[in-house]
Amino acid sequence: MKNSIIKLFFGIALATWTIGCSSENKDENIKIKNKESKTQKKEELVFVNYRDIRDLNPHLYAGEMYAQEMLYETLVNIGPNGYEPCLAESWSISEDGKVYTFNIRKGVKFSDGTVCDAHAIKANFDAILENKSRHTWLEMMHLLESVDLIDDYTIQIKLSKPYYPMLTELGVTRPFAMISPKAMKNGSTKDGVNAYIGTGPYILKKVVTDEYAIFEANENYWGKVPEIKRILVKVIPDNQTRILALEKGEIDLIFGKNMIDADGVNKYKNSDKFTVALSEPTSTRQIVLNTSRSILKDKNVRYALQHATNKEAISQGIFYGLEKPADTLFAKTVPYSNIDLKPFNFDMELANKYLDESGWIKGKDGIRIKNGKRLELNLLYNSDSVTEKTISEYLQAEYKKIGVIINIIGQEEQSYRDNMKAGNFDMVFNICWGTPYDPQSSLAAMRQRVYGDYAAQLGLEDKAEIDEAITKILVSTDEEERQKLYTFVLTRLHEDAVYIPLTYECNKAIYTSKLKNVRFTQTQYEVPFAEMTFE
């Protein structure tokens, strides 16, 4: 009898152990076990993104920025109160603003055990500069003369001219994040890297392309080790499917300005189970008008389109008021942008008046004609954006009321960007660079073919004057002079009516109310997982 009981007990235990192992192995790669207990906080978080993490080389631009922020760090951080130490524990700037000396933090190692000293920092700068032409959207690249090793923990950067946004460009997600020199390919990163090895609070453990990625806390992190030890990032392209997954408890957090639609935000804003958070304006949704095109070269036509654009209707009808109407190219919360500019108010009568004054006469069909030519324009948008398509269709109907024909052209993202950059458009959707790149990086890029701004401004009589003022802004060491120059540039661009600002985008988050310390940072693409914790 005793032997039978022992055998029975052993059999039950073995079966239980086998089932448990089988279940655990089956679920290992698709979901995270919940370790939550009465005495231990939940340490695992399920995040979601609409696409795969892709190439996380910190010196290139193909990867998801939130994931790069988890793995890599920069010399300085951009905090709510300004610049903060990171891999550089301190720095000094020469009196003429041309020489930056960084004292590298001691005791920091990459997650492969390599010491992060001045030699490793110098190796990263060398790799970045080897591919310099890829990074010329950063004005600093045009001014950088040398990066010199002073000693084992000191590095010095010399510029040909002073450049006030220098620390901002060193603090953004890429390309100045640091990767282990051992992960480089023969000291280079321009053709890829061998592994994604940084000094950040998390380590990438596993990726199944287009399905999920697993990150684990870097237990040797030089700063505070995250309380959330493991993060599973699921790939869910569809917005509604993401919301359903949140409701079912399959994910804990949705984060990002394009990850949640207005319906989702409104649905949960009064929920006890979930928390909704919205940031201050991060960027401006806009339409760029190509002044080098014959019709749009006429300022009166541009003014007519400005006054025929009902931004309040777009804000309420498409975004339920979550994205506020945009009166100017940059929100007043953006540095140097709180200036007195008169908005183009919605006024169809005034829009018609401007077109009448320019000799565009309505025909029997209501469409305006001048010298035998119809007032017809093409509006280019990214076909991957349902929002842009919806706005396009609305504006097409609205502009027709003043006698303007709008042909809507949707193209997949790469073609859309290529045509925008080349100036192959009459009107095109765009978004300004956003925090912390605005206004300096957005304006700096207007002087070269980075996006559509350069081509769009070529028809302006004051283009050279605007570009010269932008150049002076970037090298100015006098705060008062800099503000005057910004005021001049932003006023000219506003009065030239090159841009139709539509709404101010904001960052959004919906998450289980058990998750705490969810916040928005100065870098709009960062998700600060390392600060989060479960109650």
C-alpha positions in Angstrom: 0.0 0.0 0.0 2.8 2.3 1.0 4.7 1.6 -2.3 1.5 2.2 -4.3 1.0 5.6 -2.7 4.7 6.6 -3.3 4.4 5.5 -7.0 1.1 7.4 -7.4 2.7 10.6 -5.8 5.7 10.3 -8.0 3.6 9.9 -11.1 1.5 12.9 -10.3 4.6 15.0 -9.6 6.3 13.9 -12.8 3.2 14.6 -14.9 2.8 18.0 -13.3 6.5 18.8 -13.9 6.2 17.6 -17.5 3.1 19.7 -18.2 4.6 22.7 -16.6 7.8 22.5 -18.6 5.9 21.9 -21.8 3.7 24.8 -21.2 6.6 27.1 -20.3 8.6 26.1 -23.3 5.6 26.6 -25.6 4.9 30.1 -24.4 8.5 31.3 -23.9 8.8 33.0 -27.3 5.3 34.5 -27.5 4.5 35.8 -24.1 6.1 36.6 -20.8 5.2 34.7 -17.6 3.7 36.9 -14.9 6.0 36.7 -11.9 3.8 38.9 -9.8 3.2 37.6 -6.3 1.9 39.0 -3.1 5.4 39.9 -2.0 7.0 40.8 -5.4 6.2 43.5 -7.9 5.6 42.5 -11.5 8.9 42.9 -13.3 7.9 42.1 -16.8 6.2 44.5 -19.3 4.6 43.8 -22.6 4.9 46.7 -25.1 3.6 46.9 -28.7 4.8 48.5 -31.9 3.4 48.6 -35.4 6.5 47.2 -37.0 9.7 45.3 -36.3 12.7 46.9 -34.4 14.7 46.5 -37.6 18.4 47.5 -37.8 19.5 49.0 -34.5 22.9 50.3 -35.7 23.0 53.5 -33.7 24.9 55.3 -36.4 22.3 54.7 -39.1 18.6 55.5 -39.5 16.7 52.3 -40.2 16.0 51.1 -36.7 13.2 52.0 -34.2 14.4 54.9 -32.1 12.7 53.7 -28.9 14.7 50.5 -29.1 18.0 52.3 -29.8 17.3 54.5 -26.7 17.0 51.3 -24.6 20.4 50.0 -25.7 22.6 53.0 -26.3 23.6 56.2 -24.6 25.1 59.5 -25.7 27.6 61.9 -24.1 24.8 64.1 -22.8 21.1 63.7 -22.1 18.5 66.3 -23.0 16.4 66.7 -19.8 13.4 68.8 -18.9 15.7 71.5 -17.4 18.4 71.4 -20.1 21.4 69.3 -20.7 22.4 66.5 -18.2 25.5 64.4 -17.8 25.4 60.9 -19.3 28.5 59.1 -20.6 30.2 62.4 -20.1 30.0 63.3 -16.4 31.0 66.9 -17.2 32.1 69.2 -20.0 33.4 72.7 -20.7 33.1 75.0 -23.7 35.8 77.4 -24.7 35.1 81.1 -24.6 34.9 81.4 -28.3 32.4 78.5 -28.5 34.5 76.4 -30.8 36.0 73.8 -28.5 34.1 71.3 -26.3 36.0 69.2 -23.8 34.2 66.1 -22.4 35.2 64.3 -19.2 34.1 60.7 -19.7 32.4 58.9 -16.8 34.6 56.3 -15.2 33.4 52.8 -14.3 31.1 52.4 -17.4 31.2 49.3 -19.5 29.4 48.2 -22.6 27.2 45.1 -22.1 29.9 42.9 -23.6 32.3 44.0 -20.9 34.3 46.5 -23.0 35.3 49.6 -21.0 33.6 52.8 -22.2 36.4 55.2 -22.0 37.7 58.1 -24.2 39.2 55.5 -26.6 35.8 53.9 -27.1 34.1 57.3 -27.6 36.8 58.3 -30.1 36.3 55.0 -32.0 32.6 55.8 -32.3 33.2 59.4 -33.6 35.7 58.0 -36.1 33.1 55.5 -37.4 30.5 58.2 -37.6 32.8 60.6 -39.5 33.8 57.8 -41.9 30.2 58.1 -43.1 30.0 61.9 -42.8 28.0 62.5 -45.9 25.1 60.5 -44.5 24.8 62.8 -41.5 25.0 66.3 -43.1 21.5 67.0 -42.1 23.2 67.9 -38.8 24.8 71.3 -39.2 27.5 70.3 -36.8 28.9 68.0 -39.5 29.7 71.0 -41.7 31.6 72.7 -38.8 33.4 69.8 -37.2 37.2 70.0 -37.6 38.5 67.3 -35.3 37.8 64.9 -32.5 40.9 64.5 -30.3 41.9 62.1 -27.6 43.3 64.1 -24.7 43.8 61.2 -22.2 42.1 57.9 -21.3 39.0 59.8 -20.0 39.0 63.1 -21.8 38.0 63.9 -25.4 37.9 67.2 -27.2 35.8 68.3 -30.2 36.8 71.3 -32.3 34.5 73.3 -34.6 35.4 75.8 -37.2 32.7 78.2 -35.9 30.7 78.3 -32.7 27.4 76.3 -32.9 24.8 76.7 -30.2 22.8 73.5 -30.9 25.9 71.4 -30.5 24.9 69.7 -27.3 21.4 69.0 -28.6 22.8 67.2 -31.6 25.1 65.2 -29.4 22.2 64.3 -27.2 19.6 63.1 -29.7 19.0 59.4 -30.4 21.3 59.1 -33.4 23.8 59.1 -34.8 25.9 60.0 -31.8 24.9 57.1 -29.6 27.8 54.9 -28.5 28.3 51.2 -29.5 31.0 48.8 -28.3 34.0 49.0 -30.6 34.1 45.2 -30.5 30.7 45.2 -32.2 31.9 47.3 -35.2 33.1 45.8 -38.4 36.8 46.5 -38.5 36.3 49.8 -36.7 33.4 50.8 -39.0 29.6 51.0 -38.7 28.6 52.4 -42.1 28.1 48.9 -43.6 26.5 47.4 -40.5 27.6 46.1 -37.1 28.2 42.6 -35.7 25.9 43.1 -32.6 23.8 45.7 -30.9 26.0 46.3 -27.8 25.6 49.6 -25.9 25.9 50.9 -22.3 22.2 51.4 -21.8 19.8 50.1 -19.2 18.6 47.2 -21.4 20.1 44.4 -23.5 18.5 42.9 -26.6 18.1 39.1 -26.0 16.1 37.8 -28.8 14.3 38.9 -32.0 11.8 37.0 -34.2 11.4 39.3 -37.2 8.0 40.9 -37.6 6.7 39.0 -34.5 8.5 40.1 -31.3 11.7 41.2 -29.6 12.8 40.6 -26.0 14.9 43.0 -23.9 16.3 42.3 -20.5 17.6 44.7 -17.9 21.4 45.3 -18.0 22.3 44.2 -14.5 25.7 45.8 -14.9 24.3 49.1 -15.8 26.3 52.0 -14.4 23.1 53.9 -13.4 20.1 52.7 -11.5 19.2 49.2 -12.7 15.6 49.2 -14.0 12.9 47.7 -11.8 11.2 46.2 -14.9 13.6 43.4 -15.7 12.1 42.1 -19.0 10.3 43.7 -21.8 8.5 41.9 -24.6 7.8 44.0 -27.7 5.0 42.5 -29.8 4.6 43.6 -33.4 0.9 44.4 -34.1 0.5 46.6 -37.2 -3.3 47.2 -36.8 -4.5 49.9 -34.5 -7.7 48.2 -33.5 -5.9 44.9 -32.8 -3.5 46.7 -30.5 -6.5 48.2 -28.5 -8.1 44.8 -28.2 -4.8 43.3 -27.0 -4.7 46.0 -24.3 -8.3 45.3 -23.2 -7.5 41.6 -22.9 -4.5 42.2 -20.8 -2.1 40.8 -23.5 -0.1 44.1 -23.5 0.6 46.7 -20.8 1.5 49.8 -22.7 0.8 51.5 -26.1 3.0 54.6 -26.6 3.7 56.9 -29.5 2.0 59.7 -31.5 1.1 57.4 -34.4 0.3 54.3 -32.3 -3.1 55.4 -31.0 -6.0 57.1 -32.8 -8.3 59.7 -31.3 -11.1 57.1 -30.8 -8.8 55.0 -28.6 -7.9 58.0 -26.5 -11.5 59.1 -26.0 -12.6 55.6 -25.2 -10.2 55.3 -22.2 -9.7 58.8 -20.9 -12.2 58.2 -18.1 -11.3 54.6 -17.4 -10.2 53.3 -14.0 -8.5 50.2 -15.5 -6.4 52.2 -18.1 -4.6 55.5 -18.0 -4.4 58.0 -20.9 -1.6 60.5 -21.2 -1.0 63.3 -23.7 2.2 65.4 -24.1 2.7 69.0 -25.0 2.9 69.6 -28.8 5.8 67.7 -30.3 5.6 68.7 -33.9 3.5 70.4 -36.5 1.4 68.6 -39.2 1.6 70.8 -42.3 1.2 71.1 -46.0 4.2 72.5 -47.9 3.5 74.7 -51.0 6.0 74.7 -53.8 6.7 78.3 -54.6 8.8 77.3 -57.7 5.6 76.1 -59.5 4.0 78.6 -61.8 0.6 78.7 -60.0 1.9 78.7 -56.4 4.6 81.3 -57.2 1.8 83.8 -56.8 1.5 84.7 -53.1 -2.2 85.5 -53.5 -2.9 81.9 -54.5 -0.9 80.7 -51.4 -2.9 83.2 -49.2 -6.2 81.9 -50.7 -5.3 78.3 -49.8 -4.3 79.4 -46.3 -7.6 81.2 -45.7 -9.6 78.3 -47.2 -8.2 75.8 -44.7 -10.5 75.1 -41.8 -8.0 73.9 -39.2 -10.6 73.8 -36.4 -12.7 71.5 -38.5 -9.7 69.2 -39.1 -8.8 69.3 -35.4 -12.3 68.4 -34.3 -13.5 66.2 -37.1 -10.4 64.0 -37.5 -8.6 64.3 -34.2 -11.5 65.0 -31.8 -9.6 68.0 -30.6 -6.6 66.0 -29.4 -4.4 67.7 -32.0 -5.0 71.4 -31.6 -5.3 73.7 -34.6 -1.9 75.1 -35.7 -1.6 78.8 -36.3 2.1 78.9 -37.0 4.9 76.6 -38.3 6.1 75.9 -34.7 4.0 75.9 -31.5 4.7 78.7 -29.1 6.1 76.2 -26.6 9.0 75.5 -29.0 12.1 77.5 -28.1 12.4 80.9 -29.8 8.9 80.5 -31.4 6.8 82.4 -29.0 6.5 85.5 -31.3 3.6 87.6 -32.4 2.4 86.3 -35.8 -1.1 87.0 -37.1 -2.8 83.6 -38.0 -4.4 83.1 -41.4 -8.0 82.8 -40.1 -10.5 80.6 -41.9 -12.3 83.0 -44.3 -13.7 81.7 -47.6 -14.7 85.2 -48.7 -11.2 86.5 -48.3 -9.8 83.4 -50.1 -12.0 84.1 -53.1 -11.0 87.8 -53.0 -7.3 86.9 -53.3 -7.9 84.7 -56.3 -10.1 87.3 -58.0 -7.3 89.9 -57.5 -4.8 87.6 -59.2 -7.1 87.2 -62.3 -8.3 83.7 -61.6 -11.9 83.8 -62.9 -14.5 81.2 -62.1 -15.9 79.4 -65.1 -19.4 78.0 -65.6 -18.4 74.8 -63.8 -17.1 76.8 -60.8 -13.4 76.1 -61.5 -11.1 79.1 -61.9 -9.3 79.8 -65.2 -6.5 82.2 -66.1 -5.1 82.6 -69.6 -6.8 79.4 -70.6 -5.3 77.4 -67.7 -7.3 75.8 -65.0 -6.4 76.4 -61.3 -5.4 72.8 -60.7 -2.8 71.5 -58.2 -1.5 68.1 -57.1 -1.4 67.2 -53.4 1.1 64.4 -52.6 0.7 62.3 -49.5 2.2 59.2 -47.9 -0.2 56.4 -48.8 0.7 54.5 -45.6 -1.0 57.3 -43.7 -4.8 57.0 -43.4 -4.9 60.4 -41.7 -3.2 62.2 -44.6 -5.6 60.5 -47.0 -8.6 61.6 -44.9 -7.3 65.2 -44.7 -6.6 65.3 -48.4 -10.1 64.3 -49.3 -11.5 66.9 -47.0 -9.3 69.7 -48.4 -10.1 68.6 -52.0 -13.8 69.2 -51.3 -13.2 72.5 -49.4 -10.8 74.0 -52.0 -13.2 73.2 -54.8 -15.6 75.7 -53.1 -13.2 78.5 -54.1 -12.7 77.1 -57.6 -9.5 75.2 -57.0 -9.1 71.6 -58.3 -6.9 69.4 -56.1 -5.7 66.0 -57.5 -4.8 63.7 -54.6 -1.7 61.5 -55.2 -0.8 58.8 -52.7 2.6 57.1 -52.9 4.3 54.5 -50.7 6.7 56.1 -48.2 10.0 55.9 -50.0 8.6 57.2 -53.3 6.7 60.0 -51.5 10.0 61.0 -49.7 12.0 60.9 -52.8 9.6 63.1 -54.8 9.3 65.5 -51.9 13.1 65.8 -51.6 13.4 66.3 -55.4 10.7 69.0 -55.4 8.3 66.9 -57.6 5.1 68.3 -56.0 2.8 71.2 -56.0 1.6 70.6 -52.4 2.9 67.9 -50.1 2.2 66.7 -46.6 5.0 66.9 -44.1 5.7 67.1 -40.4 8.3 69.4 -38.9 11.2 67.6 -37.1 9.7 67.9 -33.7 11.3 68.0 -30.2 14.2 68.4 -29.6 15.2 69.1 -33.2 12.9 72.2 -33.5 13.4 74.9 -34.5 17.2 74.7 -35.2 17.4 71.4 -37.2 14.2 72.0 -39.2 15.5 75.5 -40.2 19.0 74.3 -40.9 17.8 71.6 -43.3 15.8 74.2 -45.3 19.1 75.3 -46.9 19.7 72.0 -48.6 17.8 69.2 -50.2 17.0 67.2 -47.1 13.2 67.2 -47.4 10.8 69.3 -49.5 11.5 72.6 -47.8 14.4 73.6 -50.0 12.6 73.1 -53.3 9.4 74.6 -51.9 11.2 77.9 -51.0 13.1 78.3 -54.3 10.4 80.6 -55.7 10.7 83.1 -52.8 12.4 86.4 -53.6 13.8 86.4 -50.1 15.1 82.8 -50.1 18.8 83.9 -49.9 18.1 86.3 -47.2 16.2 83.7 -45.1 19.1 81.2 -45.6 21.7 83.7 -44.5 19.7 84.5 -41.4 19.4 80.8 -40.5 23.2 80.4 -40.9 23.8 83.3 -38.6 21.4 81.8 -36.0 23.4 78.6 -35.8 26.7 80.3 -35.1 25.4 83.1 -33.0 26.7 83.2 -29.4 24.5 86.1 -28.3 21.0 85.0 -27.1 19.3 88.3 -27.8 20.7 88.4 -31.4 19.7 84.8 -31.9 16.1 85.5 -30.9 15.9 88.5 -33.3 17.2 86.3 -36.1 14.6 83.6 -35.3 11.9 86.2 -35.2 13.0 87.5 -38.6 13.1 84.0 -40.2 9.8 82.7 -38.8 8.0 86.0 -39.7 9.3 85.8 -43.3 8.3 82.2 -43.7 4.9 82.9 -42.2 4.2 86.0 -44.3 5.5 84.2 -47.4 2.8 81.5 -46.7 5.0 78.6 -47.7 3.5 76.3 -45.1 -0.1 75.6 -44.2 0.2 74.4 -40.5 -2.7 72.1 -39.8 -2.5 70.7 -36.3 0.1 70.3 -33.5 0.9 66.7 -33.0 1.3 65.3 -29.5 2.7 62.1 -28.0 0.1 59.7 -26.6 0.1 56.8 -24.2 -2.5 54.3 -23.0 -1.5 51.8 -20.4 -2.7 49.6 -17.5 -3.2 51.8 -14.4 -1.0 49.4 -12.5 2.0 50.7 -14.5 3.6 53.8 -12.9 6.1 56.5 -13.9 5.1 56.6 -17.5 6.1 60.0 -18.8 7.2 61.8 -22.0 10.8 63.0 -22.4 12.3 65.9 -24.3 13.2 63.4 -27.0 9.8 62.5 -28.5 10.8 59.0 -29.7 12.1 57.7 -26.4 10.0 55.4 -24.2 11.5 55.7 -20.7 11.1 52.0 -19.7 13.9 52.3 -17.2 11.9 54.6 -15.0 8.7 52.6 -15.0 7.5 50.2 -12.3 4.4 48.3 -11.5 2.5 49.0 -8.2 
